[in-house]
Amino acid sequence: MTKKCIICNHEAMYRVKDSPDFYCKECAEENFGDLNLLMRVEEEAQKLKEVVKQRMRGNLDKEDSEQETEETKHQNKKRKPEDDV
């Protein structure tokens, strides 16, 4: 889903940090002059994708360890007390 410029409704390439305001290149240059003050939308999207990947990996790792814990509990229930001697 592409973001639209709040002024002219063209595809946005820049964003004001911590704001829902997006701008196309022309409107950003006209209103801000220095584009270094703005965040590039693509850079922000890449950061968001990386965070999602890390969280997914974290959840998968957590689910794997929970499954291993359940399997260990199940195996311990099957053991007989004389096996410990």
N, C-alpha and C positions, 0 to 999 in steps of 0.2 A: 504494500500500500504506500503510494508516494504521498508526500506532504505537499501542500499547496501554499504558495506565497499569500500572506494575509492582505497584500495590497492589490496585486494584479491577478492572482489565482493561477499563475504559471507554476510549473514544478519548482519546489523549493530546494535550494542547495545549502542554505545557511539557517542557523537558529540562534536565538539569543539564549545564553546559558540559563538554565533553571526557569525557562519561560516557554509557554506554548506558541510563541511567535516565530513563524518560519518566513523566510524571504528567498526570492529568486536572486540570482547574481546581480541583475540590474538594479532592483529595488534596494538590495543590501548596500551596493556601492553608493547609490543616491542618498540613502538615509544615514549611513554610518561612515562612509568614506574609507575607513580602514577595516578591511575584511578580517584582519587578524583578531579583531575583538569578538568575532562571531565563531560559533562552532560549526564545522562542516557536518551536514546531516549524515553523510556516508561514514565518517569516522565514528560518529555516535552510534550508528547502526551496527558497526563492527564490534564496538565495545559491548553493546547489548547482546549480540550473538555469543560472544565469548562468555559472558556471565551466565547465559542460559545453558551453554555447554558444560560449564563447570558445575552448575547446580544439578544438571542431569547426571553427570558423572558422580557427584556426591550422593545423590539419591540412589543411584544404581549400586554404588559401593555400600551404602547403608543397608539396602535391601539384601545384598549378597551376604553381608555379615550377619544380618538377622536370620537369614535362611540357614547359615552355618550353625548358628547358636541353637536353632530349633532342631537341627539334625543331631547335634551333640547331645541335647537333652533327651531326644528320642533314643539314641544309642545307649545312654547311661541308664535309662529305664529298663532296657533289655538285658543289661549285665546282671549277673547273679552276685549276691554278696560274697560267695566263696571264690569268685574270680579275683577279688581284691587281695586274697591271702597269698 
